[in-house]
C-alpha cells in the first residue's frame, strides 16, 4: 500500500485537515480563556463593554439609532 493512499481520520491524505481542526481548537480555547478571565477578575466588564459597542455598531449600520 502506498503512503499517498492512506487517509487520516478526516478523510484527507494530507495533514491540512488536522492543522485546520487545531486552529478551531485554539480559537475556541482562547475565547473560553478570555471569558473565564474576564468573569473571574473583572466581573465581566470587558465583555459588557464589547457587547454594548457591538450593539452601537449594529444600530449605526442598520440605521436604527
matplotlib code that plots the C-alpha trace (Angstrom):
import matplotlib.pyplot as plt

x = [0.0, 1.4, 1.7, -0.3, -3.4, -3.6, -6.2, -6.4, -9.4, -10.8, -10.8, -7.9, -4.5, -2.6, -2.2, -4.0, -7.3, -5.6, -4.0, -7.3, -9.0, -6.3, -6.9, -10.5, -9.5, -7.0, -9.6, -12.2, -9.8, -8.6, -12.2, -13.0, -9.9, -10.9, -14.4, -13.2, -10.5, -13.0, -15.6, -13.3, -11.1, -13.1, -16.7, -17.4, -16.5, -14.7, -17.4, -20.1, -18.3, -17.7, -21.4, -22.5, -20.1, -21.2, -24.8, -23.9, -22.2, -25.2, -27.6, -25.4, -25.1, -28.8, -29.9, -32.0, -30.1]
y = [0.0, 3.4, 6.1, 8.6, 6.4, 6.3, 8.7, 10.2, 10.4, 13.4, 11.5, 13.5, 12.4, 15.4, 16.9, 20.0, 18.9, 18.2, 21.7, 23.3, 21.4, 22.5, 26.2, 25.8, 24.3, 27.1, 29.8, 28.2, 27.7, 31.4, 32.6, 30.4, 31.6, 35.2, 34.7, 32.9, 35.5, 38.4, 36.8, 35.9, 39.0, 41.8, 40.9, 40.7, 44.3, 43.8, 41.5, 44.0, 46.9, 44.8, 43.8, 47.5, 48.7, 45.9, 46.9, 50.6, 49.5, 47.3, 50.1, 52.6, 50.2, 49.3, 52.9, 52.2, 54.7]
z = [0.0, -1.0, 1.6, -0.6, -0.5, 3.3, 4.7, 8.1, 10.4, 8.5, 5.2, 3.8, 2.6, 3.9, 7.3, 6.2, 7.8, 11.1, 11.1, 10.3, 13.1, 15.5, 14.5, 15.6, 18.9, 19.6, 18.8, 21.0, 23.8, 23.6, 23.7, 26.6, 28.5, 27.9, 29.1, 32.3, 32.9, 32.4, 34.6, 37.5, 37.7, 36.1, 36.9, 33.1, 32.5, 29.1, 27.8, 28.8, 27.1, 24.0, 23.7, 24.2, 21.5, 19.1, 19.7, 18.9, 15.6, 14.6, 15.3, 13.3, 10.3, 10.2, 10.8, 13.9, 16.1]

ax = plt.figure().add_subplot(projection="3d")
ax.plot(x, y, z, "-o")
ax.set_aspect("equal")
plt.show()
